[in-house]
Every structure is written in C-alpha cells, then in structure tokens.
C-alpha cells in the first residue's frame, strides 16, 4: 500500500546519529521487501534487533495434500473447522499452490506465550467473527467483523481477541499484496474510480515500546516450518519509524460497489492483487438496471484460474444451499455458473445483501486433507437439473 506513515520519534535524516536521553545510540533497521526495490520502513530500536539467544525447536506445518491435480468443484463447510485454543495451531490450510496458502482458523485464545513472524508470506486475515487488537512491532490496530488485516512478511506480531468466538479466513501470499494498480495513478494515489480511497485505510495508531532484556520466544515461519527462536530483548522495542511497509486494516464494509445497466464482471469487485492471484469483495449493492437485465452472473469457463469464494453473510443469489462460512472451489479447466433456477429467480430483483470474499489464483490449487474433512463431495453435481 503506497501510503507514507510515521509513528513515534525519528531523527530528521536517515542513517545519522540518533541518541537516547542517556547518550547511547538507538539502533536503526531498514525493513523492506523485494530486496531494495519494494516498499520499506526505517525503524529505530532500543536494542539491536539481531540478538538471538537460542533456537529451540523446528517442526513442519506444511499442508498434507489429498488431491494434487484437481478438476472437481467442491463446497467446504468452513464453520465445521473445530475451534482450538492456540492461534497457530488453529490455522488449517485447506487449499494451496506454490504461490499461496488459503487457510481457515477458529482460535479461542489470544497469543500470550510467544510472538509470531511469517517470513514466507504476506498475510491477509479476514475477520469473519470476532474483534480485538492486532499488536505489532510497528504499532497496533483494532479490528472487528469485516476487517481485512494486511500484515507484510517479516512483521512480528501478536493478536488479542476480545472473546473465544473467532472465525478467520486467511490467505498467505508468497508475493507482496498490493492494491490493484488500475486504481492508482503513477504516484500511487488511489484514483476517483477506485471503490475505496486512502481515508478507508486504517494504519497503526498505537506504538508499544518495551526496553526489556530477557528471553522472548518468537515463532518464525520459514518454508512451511516453524522455528522457536529466543531473542534477548523484547521485539516491541521500536521508539519510532516512517515509511511505506507496515500492517494496515481495511473494512469490507468500506468497499463501494461499482454497478451498471447489465451484469458487471468480477474485476469490478477487486480489492487486492499480487502477481499470482487477486482478491475481490462482494458487498451489498444495487442490481443491474437495464429493463431486461439478468442480475445473476452468466456461465463462464475457468480456463486460466481457480476461483475460491468465501461466503460471509447475506443472500447468495447465484447459489443454492450456501451458508455463511462455506467455501466454493471452482477449478480451472471447466465452466461454472449460477445454480439451476438462480438466473430465473434474479430477474426483477433490485438489490442484494450478499457479503463474500473471492480469491482467484492463476495456478491450480491443491486440495488438502484438512479440506476433505469438511468437503461436500457431491457439490460438483449440484448443477444437474
């Protein structure tokens, strides 16, 4: 997200002397992605951010694949994923390819005994149920139902939940997550035709700074393994930073839908993009207003991408027997479209209250064993008349 942000205390120039009140130096860290070519932030720390005391454990969290080459459409009943106490243990990868993991999670407890850092991926965490606070090395963000939390790779964070009733839809992206480039001008500003603008982006507002030494466990994810690393100082020791690389929140309720006289294609719902997949938000909106319009989507062939639709709330006009928390997977290579009767039912309707998140990947997705535990194996036959 190309939007400059400053929080806390920083010197007037980069890479110059910046002293504490006692005369000691603060320690500067350049925090960026894509080498030195991507977005970056300069942060200033009470202690050197490089002090590792011990690496205790290393264990795999790689998904177990049930169907590596899949052409079958599936419905996954997401709310059948059992809640678990631990935030990381609750995360169940249901679909995956070499570019991303698509994850369901129902964590009951806040992260208290460790910090977490994903070095593999940017994370997009959609809050379906629950509220709380995302606490990071670069500041805190409050979250609630309908929020997207975008956490760049390498950010050290914790999550505090207000209650035990939490449902998360997560995408781990091996490439940086950006706003769609067609919504931005050459300076990076979101344009007038964008369905959201910079005012809708919630940046970190509260910086926790701890000047503490001791033993601090950071669970670090790298190449689908977790390393339990013990740091000698508190990872939230930043006294200030500025730049473009930081976590932020955006509410699906702030996405302004683009409508027309006849049915609009899915790209008008696009919210985020990488070079490997796109994310779209389907929100309450007026239907098409041509006098002969068919509001239901037309049949179309998934030749080049897998379509994943996560159903959040409301009336899902194009589907039969779909509930909140369900996921539909329509794989590349075959056509899909509205269920029987959906097109006919949609004629004359004025609006929809549906709320859903769509992920279209450009590489085929593999179906995991976790997905098969909650899969409707007969969904692919639901278009039969």
Secondary structure, 3 states (H helix, E strand, C coil): CCCCEEEECCCCCCCCCCECCCCCECEEEEEECCCCCCCEEEEEECCCCCCEEEEEEEEECCCCEEECCCCCCEEEEHHHCCCECCCCCCCEEEEECCCEEEEEECECCCCCCCEEEECCCEEEEEEEECCEEEEECCEEEEECCCEEEEECCCCEEEEEECCCCCEEEEEEECCCCECCHHHECCCCCECCCCCCCHHHCEECCECCCCCCEEEEEEEEEECCEEEEEEEEECCCCEEEEEECCCCEEEEHHHCCCCCCCCCCCHHHHEEEECCCEEEEEECCEECCCCCCCCCCCCCEEECCCEEEEEEEECCCCCCCCCCCCEEEEECCCEEECCCCCHHHHHCCCCEECCEEEEEEECCCCEEEHHHHCCEECCHHHCCCC
